[in-house]
Amino acid sequence: MEQQAEHVIIGVDPHKLSATIEVVDQQENLLGSGRFTTDQAGYTAMRKYAKTWPDRLWGVEGANGVGRPLAQRLLEDGEQVVDVPAKLAARVRLFDTGHNRKTDARDAHSIAIVAVRTKTLRVLRVDGELEALRMLADRREALTRRRVQTVDRLQALLAELLPGQAKRDITTGQAKTMLATVRPRDIAGKTRRRIAAEELAELISVEAKIKKATAELKTIVLARGSRLMDIHGVGPVVAARVLADVGDVARFADRNRFASWTGTAPLDASSGEQNRHRLSRAGNRRMNHMIHIAAISQIRLDTEGRVYYRRKRAEGKKSLEAIRCLKRRISDAIYHQLVKDAAAATGRDVGTGPGGHCGASQESSAVDLPPHIDTSDQPLPGPAQPTLPPATATRKTHRDDSLRPAG
């Protein structure tokens, strides 16, 4: 009778130019280690070395950051990969021997140990559409920053060409009109006007690219069957960033874990007889910014979100506290819509599985961000309850209509 191959874990400490690995078995015994370059020759050598153990699982630290390229290559070659958060690896090093000295070899060891001990790590999978969405979202963000820099340079030049006529929020049409009235005669003035015209041409080009990227994002969001844009304040850009960063919503046990990850879960700041909460600075700050955009949009428009914000202000809350409350409600609405979209895509309810994780699978896209759980979040030992109430539920809800996804 042929003996079954031993299941091993390969911990990977990735860098731009190198990757250090350590192979351990289920009893955490060291079976092998090595350091390889990340070029094609080094990657081929690493995979050839790993083939010594047919039944293997790769644990890559930071599969959404510096470890993304390596994780993607492994996935495309049919390898099984899990994402190991750097926070968990750091905890293993803290309680390990060796005075917590940080080296690539020790990092690889701690990553492998985390992969052995933690059964709820995200199993990565290839999702080309979601990866394209992430790249387009990043591209649009870069174009937006470039636009702001171009506008600043253009305004500085116009302020010198037309003193006292500078506009705060200038448009390309206004800039064209202002430049048309300037005919400097000296060489400095001519040079200044020429540079301003070049900056204006660049601004027009950047805005055209932003518009095109936004249209592409909207197309992909709708193609994935997402209804996030039904929520007031959530446009194509916010919806695309949410989908790209969340990946598989099943990795969040409930809306509280999701809010902790987005940084919208309140932190207890009570002292003595004073009972209050404050804004969280933890979690995914990019997602927090997207939710902030949606909140500000609701406050500016005639929505139930504005009514809710004003009600909180009337209760005595400061502006930031009221916005924090509104952001939490939007976070819950986004989570519920993501769960509904996932259920519609799979044709089944996305409930919770063992360990409090939604769904029966721990798989998620390789473009996901690790859900950092804050101290304000409560752990869920054992199986959790379904995150959404039944459709026939009659319990009273306080969610306002502007935050209730359509459909």
Secondary structure, DSSP 8 states (H G I E B T S, - for coil): -------EEEEEEE-SSEEEEEEEETT--EEEEEEEESSHHHHHHHHHHHTTSSSEEEEEETTTTTTHHHHHHHHHTT--EEEE-HHHHHHHHHHSSSTT---HHHHHHHHHHHHHH-TT-EEEE--HHHHHHHHHHHHHHHHHHHHHHHHHHHHHHHHHHSTT---SS--HHHHHHHHHT----SHHHHHHHHHHHHHHHHHHHHHHHHHHHHHHHHHHHHHTT--GGGSTT--HHHHHHHHHHH--GGGSSSHHHHHHHHT-S-EE--BTTB--EE----S-HHHHHHHHHHHHHHHHTTSHHHHHHHHHHHTT--HHHHHHHHHHHHHHHHHHHHHHHHHHHHTS---B-GGG-BSS--EEETT-------TTS----S----SS--TT--------GGGS---
